[in-house]
Amino acid sequence: MREGVEVCKRCGNTVAGQFQRVESFERIALADDPADPNCGHYYVEVVHVMRCSACEHRQEAIATRWPFQTLREAETERDSHIIGKG
């Protein structure tokens, strides 16, 4: 999702520019949706925590995600900046 096009899950606010990114982090998630072509693989996701300026609600928005076949590959990619590979 891009900033400004989210819908607040609490108040339904859709006004462009009403969401501000307050935090970002990376996580590993299992693709468990059978409709996903990468089902059974692991995603490294960059997640932005967005705050609705209308009601102050915070919600996550996945900015990017990369699939990996194994958990070890996903962990290595997520940690690559720490171990000097990225």
C-alpha positions as CSV (number, residue, x, y, z in Angstrom):
1,M,0.0,0.0,0.0
2,R,1.1,3.5,-0.6
3,E,0.7,6.3,1.9
4,G,-2.5,8.3,1.4
5,V,-4.6,5.5,-0.1
6,E,-5.3,3.4,3.0
7,V,-8.7,3.0,4.6
8,C,-8.8,3.2,8.4
9,K,-10.1,0.0,9.8
10,R,-11.6,1.8,12.8
11,C,-13.3,5.0,11.4
12,G,-13.3,4.3,7.6
13,N,-11.4,7.4,6.8
14,T,-10.2,7.4,3.2
15,V,-9.0,11.0,2.8
16,A,-5.7,11.2,0.9
17,G,-2.8,12.3,3.1
18,Q,-4.6,11.5,6.4
19,F,-2.2,8.6,7.2
20,Q,1.3,9.2,8.5
21,R,4.0,6.5,8.8
22,V,5.1,6.3,12.4
23,E,7.3,3.2,12.3
24,S,8.7,0.6,10.0
25,F,10.0,-2.9,10.5
26,E,10.8,-6.1,8.7
27,R,9.3,-9.5,9.5
28,I,9.0,-13.0,8.2
29,A,5.6,-14.4,7.3
30,L,4.5,-17.8,6.1
31,A,2.5,-17.6,2.8
32,D,-0.5,-19.8,3.8
33,D,-3.2,-18.6,1.3
34,P,-3.8,-21.4,-1.2
35,A,-4.5,-18.7,-3.8
36,D,-1.0,-17.3,-3.4
37,P,1.4,-18.8,-6.0
38,N,4.1,-18.8,-3.2
39,C,1.9,-20.8,-0.8
40,G,4.2,-22.7,1.6
41,H,7.1,-20.3,1.1
42,Y,8.2,-17.5,3.4
43,Y,8.0,-13.8,2.8
44,V,10.3,-11.1,4.1
45,E,8.0,-8.2,4.5
46,V,8.7,-4.5,5.0
47,V,5.8,-3.2,7.1
48,H,4.9,0.4,7.8
49,V,2.8,1.3,10.8
50,M,0.4,4.0,9.7
51,R,-1.5,6.4,12.0
52,C,-4.9,7.8,11.0
53,S,-5.0,11.5,11.8
54,A,-8.8,11.5,12.2
55,C,-9.0,8.9,15.0
56,E,-5.4,8.1,16.0
57,H,-5.8,4.4,15.1
58,R,-2.6,2.6,14.1
59,Q,-2.6,-0.1,11.5
60,E,0.0,-2.0,9.4
61,A,0.5,-1.6,5.7
62,I,2.8,-4.0,3.9
63,A,5.1,-1.9,1.7
64,T,7.1,-4.7,0.0
65,R,7.5,-8.5,0.3
66,W,10.0,-11.0,-1.2
67,P,9.3,-14.8,-1.3
68,F,11.9,-17.4,-0.2
69,Q,11.5,-21.2,-0.3
70,T,13.0,-21.8,3.2
71,L,12.8,-20.1,6.5
72,R,16.6,-20.1,6.7
73,E,16.8,-18.2,3.4
74,A,14.3,-15.7,4.6
75,E,16.1,-15.2,7.9
76,T,19.4,-14.7,6.1
77,E,17.9,-12.1,3.8
78,R,16.2,-10.3,6.7
79,D,19.5,-10.2,8.7
80,S,21.8,-9.5,5.8
81,H,22.4,-5.9,6.7
82,I,23.5,-7.0,10.2
83,I,25.9,-9.7,9.0
84,G,27.3,-7.5,6.2
85,K,25.8,-9.1,3.1
86,G,23.5,-6.2,2.1
